[in-house]
Amino acid sequence: MHLALVCTDTRKGIHGLAALVEEQLKRDPFSGHPFAFRGKRASILKVLFWDGNKLCLFTTRIDRGGFVWPRPSATAIALAVNAR
């Protein structure tokens, strides 16, 4: 999974987020890796994912608190999952 560390306009849809992945993160949105974005207030999280057939956009919102995000030292970071 890749986290976009810059604040993202949460009004963006599938096409806008795919363009953001290509232009700012310099990644391929059709790679099969999920890309996570959050807004300035950290209450909305969007995940863009290519399932091999179509782009999927998952959105969630929390009413209190916010999604904790690493401090931006780059535009994106990759997270590795240690599967056993």
PDB file as gemmi writes it, atoms N, CA and C in Angstrom:
CRYST1    1.000    1.000    1.000  90.00  90.00  90.00 P 1                      
ATOM      1  N   MET A   1       0.845  -1.166   0.000  1.00  0.00           N  
ATOM      2  CA  MET A   1       0.000   0.000   0.000  1.00  0.00           C  
ATOM      3  C   MET A   1       0.890   1.227   0.000  1.00  0.00           C  
ATOM      4  N   HIS A   2       0.477   2.231  -0.721  1.00  0.00           N  
ATOM      5  CA  HIS A   2       1.193   3.501  -0.782  1.00  0.00           C  
ATOM      6  C   HIS A   2       0.342   4.571  -0.111  1.00  0.00           C  
ATOM      7  N   LEU A   3       0.951   5.364   0.753  1.00  0.00           N  
ATOM      8  CA  LEU A   3       0.268   6.478   1.390  1.00  0.00           C  
ATOM      9  C   LEU A   3       0.705   7.767   0.726  1.00  0.00           C  
ATOM     10  N   ALA A   4      -0.256   8.547   0.256  1.00  0.00           N  
ATOM     11  CA  ALA A   4       0.038   9.883  -0.266  1.00  0.00           C  
ATOM     12  C   ALA A   4       0.182  10.801   0.942  1.00  0.00           C  
ATOM     13  N   LEU A   5       1.355  11.359   1.158  1.00  0.00           N  
ATOM     14  CA  LEU A   5       1.614  12.131   2.362  1.00  0.00           C  
ATOM     15  C   LEU A   5       1.159  13.579   2.253  1.00  0.00           C  
ATOM     16  N   VAL A   6       0.915  14.063   1.055  1.00  0.00           N  
ATOM     17  CA  VAL A   6       0.401  15.422   0.894  1.00  0.00           C  
ATOM     18  C   VAL A   6      -1.108  15.400   1.115  1.00  0.00           C  
ATOM     19  N   CYS A   7      -1.648  16.489   1.651  1.00  0.00           N  
ATOM     20  CA  CYS A   7      -3.101  16.575   1.835  1.00  0.00           C  
ATOM     21  C   CYS A   7      -3.767  16.568   0.467  1.00  0.00           C  
ATOM     22  N   THR A   8      -4.828  15.799   0.346  1.00  0.00           N  
ATOM     23  CA  THR A   8      -5.518  15.607  -0.918  1.00  0.00           C  
ATOM     24  C   THR A   8      -6.893  16.243  -0.857  1.00  0.00           C  
ATOM     25  N   ASP A   9      -7.307  16.828  -1.956  1.00  0.00           N  
ATOM     26  CA  ASP A   9      -8.666  17.354  -2.074  1.00  0.00           C  
ATOM     27  C   ASP A   9      -9.609  16.154  -2.093  1.00  0.00           C  
ATOM     28  N   THR A  10     -10.374  15.973  -1.026  1.00  0.00           N  
ATOM     29  CA  THR A  10     -11.215  14.783  -0.911  1.00  0.00           C  
ATOM     30  C   THR A  10     -12.435  14.826  -1.819  1.00  0.00           C  
ATOM     31  N   ARG A  11     -12.604  15.895  -2.575  1.00  0.00           N  
ATOM     32  CA  ARG A  11     -13.684  15.936  -3.571  1.00  0.00           C  
ATOM     33  C   ARG A  11     -13.299  15.182  -4.840  1.00  0.00           C  
ATOM     34  N   LYS A  12     -12.012  14.852  -4.973  1.00  0.00           N  
ATOM     35  CA  LYS A  12     -11.546  14.122  -6.162  1.00  0.00           C  
ATOM     36  C   LYS A  12     -12.161  12.730  -6.213  1.00  0.00           C  
ATOM     37  N   GLY A  13     -12.463  12.305  -7.417  1.00  0.00           N  
ATOM     38  CA  GLY A  13     -12.999  10.975  -7.643  1.00  0.00           C  
ATOM     39  C   GLY A  13     -11.929  10.062  -8.203  1.00  0.00           C  
ATOM     40  N   ILE A  14     -12.375   8.989  -8.842  1.00  0.00           N  
ATOM     41  CA  ILE A  14     -11.450   7.986  -9.374  1.00  0.00           C  
ATOM     42  C   ILE A  14     -10.463   8.588 -10.367  1.00  0.00           C  
ATOM     43  N   HIS A  15     -10.951   9.359 -11.316  1.00  0.00           N  
ATOM     44  CA  HIS A  15     -10.078   9.900 -12.362  1.00  0.00           C  
ATOM     45  C   HIS A  15      -9.087  10.911 -11.791  1.00  0.00           C  
ATOM     46  N   GLY A  16      -9.544  11.760 -10.881  1.00  0.00           N  
ATOM     47  CA  GLY A  16      -8.665  12.758 -10.278  1.00  0.00           C  
ATOM     48  C   GLY A  16      -7.589  12.129  -9.417  1.00  0.00           C  
ATOM     49  N   LEU A  17      -7.945  11.105  -8.653  1.00  0.00           N  
ATOM     50  CA  LEU A  17      -6.952  10.430  -7.815  1.00  0.00           C  
ATOM     51  C   LEU A  17      -5.972   9.610  -8.654  1.00  0.00           C  
ATOM     52  N   ALA A  18      -6.456   8.983  -9.731  1.00  0.00           N  
ATOM     53  CA  ALA A  18      -5.555   8.242 -10.630  1.00  0.00           C  
ATOM     54  C   ALA A  18      -4.548   9.191 -11.270  1.00  0.00           C  
ATOM     55  N   ALA A  19      -5.005  10.380 -11.655  1.00  0.00           N  
ATOM     56  CA  ALA A  19      -4.097  11.379 -12.220  1.00  0.00           C  
ATOM     57  C   ALA A  19      -3.087  11.836 -11.175  1.00  0.00           C  
ATOM     58  N   LEU A  20      -3.512  11.985  -9.936  1.00  0.00           N  
ATOM     59  CA  LEU A  20      -2.619  12.369  -8.848  1.00  0.00           C  
ATOM     60  C   LEU A  20      -1.544  11.302  -8.628  1.00  0.00           C  
ATOM     61  N   VAL A  21      -1.930  10.041  -8.698  1.00  0.00           N  
ATOM     62  CA  VAL A  21      -0.968   8.934  -8.547  1.00  0.00           C  
ATOM     63  C   VAL A  21       0.091   9.022  -9.642  1.00  0.00           C  
ATOM     64  N   GLU A  22      -0.333   9.255 -10.868  1.00  0.00           N  
ATOM     65  CA  GLU A  22       0.611   9.317 -11.993  1.00  0.00           C  
ATOM     66  C   GLU A  22       1.486  10.557 -11.950  1.00  0.00           C  
ATOM     67  N   GLU A  23       0.877  11.726 -11.754  1.00  0.00           N  
ATOM     68  CA  GLU A  23       1.601  12.986 -11.897  1.00  0.00           C  
ATOM     69  C   GLU A  23       2.423  13.360 -10.675  1.00  0.00           C  
ATOM     70  N   GLN A  24       1.869  13.220  -9.482  1.00  0.00           N  
ATOM     71  CA  GLN A  24       2.593  13.662  -8.288  1.00  0.00           C  
ATOM     72  C   GLN A  24       3.356  12.537  -7.606  1.00  0.00           C  
ATOM     73  N   LEU A  25       2.783  11.345  -7.555  1.00  0.00           N  
ATOM     74  CA  LEU A  25       3.452  10.240  -6.874  1.00  0.00           C  
ATOM     75  C   LEU A  25       4.368   9.452  -7.797  1.00  0.00           C  
ATOM     76  N   LYS A  26       4.248   9.693  -9.114  1.00  0.00           N  
ATOM     77  CA  LYS A  26       5.079   9.006 -10.115  1.00  0.00           C  
ATOM     78  C   LYS A  26       4.954   7.487 -10.025  1.00  0.00           C  
ATOM     79  N   ARG A  27       3.717   7.023  -9.845  1.00  0.00           N  
ATOM     80  CA  ARG A  27       3.422   5.597  -9.756  1.00  0.00           C  
ATOM     81  C   ARG A  27       2.349   5.248 -10.788  1.00  0.00           C  
ATOM     82  N   ASP A  28       2.135   3.972 -11.010  1.00  0.00           N  
ATOM     83  CA  ASP A  28       1.123   3.485 -11.941  1.00  0.00           C  
ATOM     84  C   ASP A  28      -0.133   3.106 -11.156  1.00  0.00           C  
ATOM     85  N   PRO A  29      -1.264   3.807 -11.363  1.00  0.00           N  
ATOM     86  CA  PRO A  29      -2.484   3.469 -10.624  1.00  0.00           C  
ATOM     87  C   PRO A  29      -3.039   2.093 -10.983  1.00  0.00           C  
ATOM     88  N   PHE A  30      -2.568   1.514 -12.089  1.00  0.00           N  
ATOM     89  CA  PHE A  30      -3.037   0.204 -12.534  1.00  0.00           C  
ATOM     90  C   PHE A  30      -2.062  -0.909 -12.141  1.00  0.00           C  
ATOM     91  N   SER A  31      -1.209  -0.657 -11.159  1.00  0.00           N  
ATOM     92  CA  SER A  31      -0.194  -1.623 -10.735  1.00  0.00           C  
ATOM     93  C   SER A  31      -0.760  -2.722  -9.838  1.00  0.00           C  
ATOM     94  N   GLY A  32      -1.952  -2.507  -9.297  1.00  0.00           N  
ATOM     95  CA  GLY A  32      -2.516  -3.467  -8.363  1.00  0.00           C  
ATOM     96  C   GLY A  32      -2.229  -3.118  -6.914  1.00  0.00           C  
ATOM     97  N   HIS A  33      -1.427  -2.073  -6.684  1.00  0.00           N  
ATOM     98  CA  HIS A  33      -1.147  -1.609  -5.325  1.00  0.00           C  
ATOM     99  C   HIS A  33      -2.230  -0.624  -4.900  1.00  0.00           C  
ATOM    100  N   PRO A  34      -2.698  -0.699  -3.676  1.00  0.00           N  
ATOM    101  CA  PRO A  34      -3.657   0.304  -3.191  1.00  0.00           C  
ATOM    102  C   PRO A  34      -2.934   1.611  -2.851  1.00  0.00           C  
ATOM    103  N   PHE A  35      -3.611   2.720  -3.110  1.00  0.00           N  
ATOM    104  CA  PHE A  35      -3.089   4.056  -2.824  1.00  0.00           C  
ATOM    105  C   PHE A  35      -4.067   4.739  -1.875  1.00  0.00           C  
ATOM    106  N   ALA A  36      -3.565   5.185  -0.722  1.00  0.00           N  
ATOM    107  CA  ALA A  36      -4.427   5.792   0.293  1.00  0.00           C  
ATOM    108  C   ALA A  36      -4.200   7.298   0.340  1.00  0.00           C  
ATOM    109  N   PHE A  37      -5.290   8.040   0.463  1.00  0.00           N  
ATOM    110  CA  PHE A  37      -5.278   9.498   0.514  1.00  0.00           C  
ATOM    111  C   PHE A  37      -6.132   9.955   1.684  1.00  0.00           C  
ATOM    112  N   ARG A  38      -5.745  11.066   2.302  1.00  0.00           N  
ATOM    113  CA  ARG A  38      -6.602  11.653   3.314  1.00  0.00           C  
ATOM    114  C   ARG A  38      -6.650  13.152   3.103  1.00  0.00           C  
ATOM    115  N   GLY A  39      -7.727  13.742   3.591  1.00  0.00           N  
ATOM    116  CA  GLY A  39      -7.921  15.175   3.433  1.00  0.00           C  
ATOM    117  C   GLY A  39      -7.211  15.975   4.509  1.00  0.00           C  
ATOM    118  N   LYS A  40      -7.341  17.288   4.410  1.00  0.00           N  
ATOM    119  CA  LYS A  40      -6.671  18.204   5.320  1.00  0.00           C  
ATOM    120  C   LYS A  40      -7.137  18.020   6.762  1.00  0.00           C  
ATOM    121  N   ARG A  41      -8.427  17.781   6.963  1.00  0.00           N  
ATOM    122  CA  ARG A  41      -8.963  17.622   8.313  1.00  0.00           C  
ATOM    123  C   ARG A  41      -8.797  16.199   8.850  1.00  0.00           C  
ATOM    124  N   ALA A  42      -8.314  15.290   8.023  1.00  0.00           N  
ATOM    125  CA  ALA A  42      -8.000  13.908   8.405  1.00  0.00           C  
ATOM    126  C   ALA A  42      -9.224  13.091   8.784  1.00  0.00           C  
ATOM    127  N   SER A  43     -10.412  13.541   8.409  1.00  0.00           N  
ATOM    128  CA  SER A  43     -11.615  12.779   8.760  1.00  0.00           C  
ATOM    129  C   SER A  43     -12.091  11.882   7.611  1.00  0.00           C  
ATOM    130  N   ILE A  44     -11.541  12.066   6.419  1.00  0.00           N  
ATOM    131  CA  ILE A  44     -11.929  11.249   5.258  1.00  0.00           C  
ATOM    132  C   ILE A  44     -10.702  10.511   4.740  1.00  0.00           C  
ATOM    133  N   LEU A  45     -10.884   9.234   4.482  1.00  0.00           N  
ATOM    134  CA  LEU A  45      -9.831   8.395   3.918  1.00  0.00           C  
ATOM    135  C   LEU A  45     -10.359   7.789   2.627  1.00  0.00           C  
ATOM    136  N   LYS A  46      -9.561   7.893   1.550  1.00  0.00           N  
ATOM    137  CA  LYS A  46      -9.930   7.294   0.265  1.00  0.00           C  
ATOM    138  C   LYS A  46      -8.809   6.350  -0.156  1.00  0.00           C  
ATOM    139  N   VAL A  47      -9.197   5.191  -0.675  1.00  0.00           N  
ATOM    140  CA  VAL A  47      -8.232   4.207  -1.165  1.00  0.00           C  
ATOM    141  C   VAL A  47      -8.586   3.873  -2.607  1.00  0.00           C  
ATOM    142  N   LEU A  48      -7.614   4.042  -3.493  1.00  0.00           N  
ATOM    143  CA  LEU A  48      -7.766   3.737  -4.914  1.00  0.00           C  
ATOM    144  C   LEU A  48      -7.054   2.419  -5.180  1.00  0.00           C  
ATOM    145  N   PHE A  49      -7.731   1.509  -5.881  1.00  0.00           N  
ATOM    146  CA  PHE A  49      -7.184   0.165  -6.080  1.00  0.00           C  
ATOM    147  C   PHE A  49      -7.616  -0.389  -7.429  1.00  0.00           C  
ATOM    148  N   TRP A  50      -6.672  -0.927  -8.188  1.00  0.00           N  
ATOM    149  CA  TRP A  50      -6.943  -1.609  -9.453  1.00  0.00           C  
ATOM    150  C   TRP A  50      -7.048  -3.103  -9.156  1.00  0.00           C  
ATOM    151  N   ASP A  51      -8.211  -3.712  -9.413  1.00  0.00           N  
ATOM    152  CA  ASP A  51      -8.413  -5.130  -9.082  1.00  0.00           C  
ATOM    153  C   ASP A  51      -8.103  -6.063 -10.245  1.00  0.00           C  
ATOM    154  N   GLY A  52      -7.510  -5.531 -11.306  1.00  0.00           N  
ATOM    155  CA  GLY A  52      -7.188  -6.326 -12.485  1.00  0.00           C  
ATOM    156  C   GLY A  52      -8.218  -6.166 -13.581  1.00  0.00           C  
ATOM    157  N   ASN A  53      -9.370  -5.611 -13.234  1.00  0.00           N  
ATOM    158  CA  ASN A  53     -10.449  -5.422 -14.189  1.00  0.00           C  
ATOM    159  C   ASN A  53     -10.972  -3.983 -14.198  1.00  0.00           C  
ATOM    160  N   LYS A  54     -10.966  -3.351 -13.024  1.00  0.00           N  
ATOM    161  CA  LYS A  54     -11.507  -1.986 -12.906  1.00  0.00           C  
ATOM    162  C   LYS A  54     -10.850  -1.272 -11.747  1.00  0.00           C  
ATOM    163  N   LEU A  55     -10.876   0.073 -11.807  1.00  0.00           N  
ATOM    164  CA  LEU A  55     -10.411   0.870 -10.682  1.00  0.00           C  
ATOM    165  C   LEU A  55     -11.523   0.933  -9.645  1.00  0.00           C  
ATOM    166  N   CYS A  56     -11.176   0.720  -8.399  1.00  0.00           N  
ATOM    167  CA  CYS A  56     -12.142   0.783  -7.299  1.00  0.00           C  
ATOM    168  C   CYS A  56     -11.748   1.932  -6.382  1.00  0.00           C  
ATOM    169  N   LEU A  57     -12.742   2.622  -5.846  1.00  0.00           N  
ATOM    170  CA  LEU A  57     -12.500   3.701  -4.905  1.00  0.00           C  
ATOM    171  C   LEU A  57     -13.282   3.415  -3.637  1.00  0.00           C  
ATOM    172  N   PHE A  58     -12.564   3.266  -2.546  1.00  0.00           N  
ATOM    173  CA  PHE A  58     -13.176   3.022  -1.242  1.00  0.00           C  
ATOM    174  C   PHE A  58     -13.047   4.301  -0.427  1.00  0.00           C  
ATOM    175  N   THR A  59     -14.116   4.702   0.221  1.00  0.00           N  
ATOM    176  CA  THR A  59     -14.131   5.925   1.012  1.00  0.00           C  
ATOM    177  C   THR A  59     -14.710   5.640   2.382  1.00  0.00           C  
ATOM    178  N   THR A  60     -14.090   6.207   3.393  1.00  0.00           N  
ATOM    179  CA  THR A  60     -14.643   6.123   4.738  1.00  0.00           C  
ATOM    180  C   THR A  60     -14.456   7.469   5.422  1.00  0.00           C  
ATOM    181  N   ARG A  61     -15.334   7.746   6.367  1.00  0.00           N  
ATOM    182  CA  ARG A  61     -15.291   9.016   7.092  1.00  0.00           C  
ATOM    183  C   ARG A  61     -15.543   8.732   8.562  1.00  0.00           C  
ATOM    184  N   ILE A  62     -14.817   9.431   9.424  1.00  0.00           N  
ATOM    185  CA  ILE A  62     -15.062   9.308  10.853  1.00  0.00           C  
ATOM    186  C   ILE A  62     -15.539  10.661  11.377  1.00  0.00           C  
ATOM    187  N   ASP A  63     -16.415  10.611  12.370  1.00  0.00           N  
ATOM    188  CA  ASP A  63     -16.999  11.840  12.909  1.00  0.00           C  
ATOM    189  C   ASP A  63     -16.106  12.519  13.945  1.00  0.00           C  
ATOM    190  N   ARG A  64     -15.414  11.743  14.747  1.00  0.00           N  
ATOM    191  CA  ARG A  64     -14.546  12.305  15.789  1.00  0.00           C  
ATOM    192  C   ARG A  64     -13.124  11.850  15.574  1.00  0.00           C  
ATOM    193  N   GLY A  65     -12.190  12.714  15.871  1.00  0.00           N  
ATOM    194  CA  GLY A  65     -10.781  12.366  15.713  1.00  0.00           C  
ATOM    195  C   GLY A  65     -10.355  12.457  14.259  1.00  0.00           C  
ATOM    196  N   GLY A  66      -9.306  11.761  13.929  1.00  0.00           N  
ATOM    197  CA  GLY A  66      -8.799  11.780  12.564  1.00  0.00           C  
ATOM    198  C   GLY A  66      -7.903  10.586  12.307  1.00  0.00           C  
ATOM    199  N   PHE A  67      -7.676  10.316  11.058  1.00  0.00           N  
ATOM    200  CA  PHE A  67      -6.772   9.245  10.659  1.00  0.00           C  
ATOM    201  C   PHE A  67      -5.337   9.725  10.876  1.00  0.00           C  
ATOM    202  N   VAL A  68      -4.569   8.967  11.626  1.00  0.00           N  
ATOM    203  CA  VAL A  68      -3.183   9.334  11.921  1.00  0.00           C  
ATOM    204  C   VAL A  68      -2.334   9.030  10.697  1.00  0.00           C  
ATOM    205  N   TRP A  69      -1.498   9.976  10.319  1.00  0.00           N  
ATOM    206  CA  TRP A  69      -0.697   9.886   9.100  1.00  0.00           C  
ATOM    207  C   TRP A  69       0.742  10.241   9.435  1.00  0.00           C  
ATOM    208  N   PRO A  70       1.722   9.632   8.798  1.00  0.00           N  
ATOM    209  CA  PRO A  70       3.118  10.014   9.038  1.00  0.00           C  
ATOM    210  C   PRO A  70       3.385  11.451   8.571  1.00  0.00           C  
ATOM    211  N   ARG A  71       4.374  12.068   9.154  1.00  0.00           N  
ATOM    212  CA  ARG A  71       4.762  13.417   8.713  1.00  0.00           C  
ATOM    213  C   ARG A  71       5.387  13.331   7.322  1.00  0.00           C  
ATOM    214  N   PRO A  72       5.051  14.299   6.464  1.00  0.00           N  
ATOM    215  CA  PRO A  72       5.569  14.228   5.083  1.00  0.00           C  
ATOM    216  C   PRO A  72       7.065  14.532   4.988  1.00  0.00           C  
ATOM    217  N   SER A  73       7.830  13.515   4.627  1.00  0.00           N  
ATOM    218  CA  SER A  73       9.248  13.703   4.311  1.00  0.00           C  
ATOM    219  C   SER A  73       9.463  13.490   2.813  1.00  0.00           C  
ATOM    220  N   ALA A  74       8.433  12.998   2.151  1.00  0.00           N  
ATOM    221  CA  ALA A  74       8.421  12.786   0.697  1.00  0.00           C  
ATOM    222  C   ALA A  74       6.960  12.942   0.263  1.00  0.00           C  
ATOM    223  N   THR A  75       6.653  12.624  -0.980  1.00  0.00           N  
ATOM    224  CA  THR A  75       5.264  12.724  -1.434  1.00  0.00           C  
ATOM    225  C   THR A  75       4.473  11.468  -1.133  1.00  0.00           C  
ATOM    226  N   ALA A  76       5.163  10.320  -1.018  1.00  0.00           N  
ATOM    227  CA  ALA A  76       4.477   9.051  -0.744  1.00  0.00           C  
ATOM    228  C   ALA A  76       5.446   8.085  -0.082  1.00  0.00           C  
ATOM    229  N   ILE A  77       4.878   7.148   0.675  1.00  0.00           N  
ATOM    230  CA  ILE A  77       5.680   6.065   1.224  1.00  0.00           C  
ATOM    231  C   ILE A  77       4.968   4.751   0.936  1.00  0.00           C  
ATOM    232  N   ALA A  78       5.718   3.692   0.846  1.00  0.00           N  
ATOM    233  CA  ALA A  78       5.148   2.373   0.628  1.00  0.00           C  
ATOM    234  C   ALA A  78       5.133   1.617   1.943  1.00  0.00           C  
ATOM    235  N   LEU A  79       4.030   0.977   2.229  1.00  0.00           N  
ATOM    236  CA  LEU A  79       3.912   0.166   3.427  1.00  0.00           C  
ATOM    237  C   LEU A  79       4.005  -1.301   3.030  1.00  0.00           C  
ATOM    238  N   ALA A  80       4.747  -2.062   3.775  1.00  0.00           N  
ATOM    239  CA  ALA A  80       4.872  -3.492   3.503  1.00  0.00           C  
ATOM    240  C   ALA A  80       4.082  -4.265   4.546  1.00  0.00           C  
ATOM    241  N   VAL A  81       3.401  -5.287   4.107  1.00  0.00           N  
ATOM    242  CA  VAL A  81       2.648  -6.153   4.997  1.00  0.00           C  
ATOM    243  C   VAL A  81       3.431  -7.445   5.143  1.00  0.00           C  
ATOM    244  N   ASN A  82       3.703  -7.820   6.358  1.00  0.00           N  
ATOM    245  CA  ASN A  82       4.438  -9.055   6.620  1.00  0.00           C  
ATOM    246  C   ASN A  82       3.444 -10.186   6.757  1.00  0.00           C  
ATOM    247  N   ALA A  83       3.179 -10.894   5.667  1.00  0.00           N  
ATOM    248  CA  ALA A  83       2.227 -12.009   5.672  1.00  0.00           C  
ATOM    249  C   ALA A  83       2.952 -13.292   6.048  1.00  0.00           C  
ATOM    250  N   ARG A  84       2.324 -14.079   6.874  1.00  0.00           N  
ATOM    251  CA  ARG A  84       2.941 -15.354   7.278  1.00  0.00           C  
ATOM    252  C   ARG A  84       2.235 -16.498   6.632  1.00  0.00           C  
TER     253      ARG A  84                                                      
END                                                                             
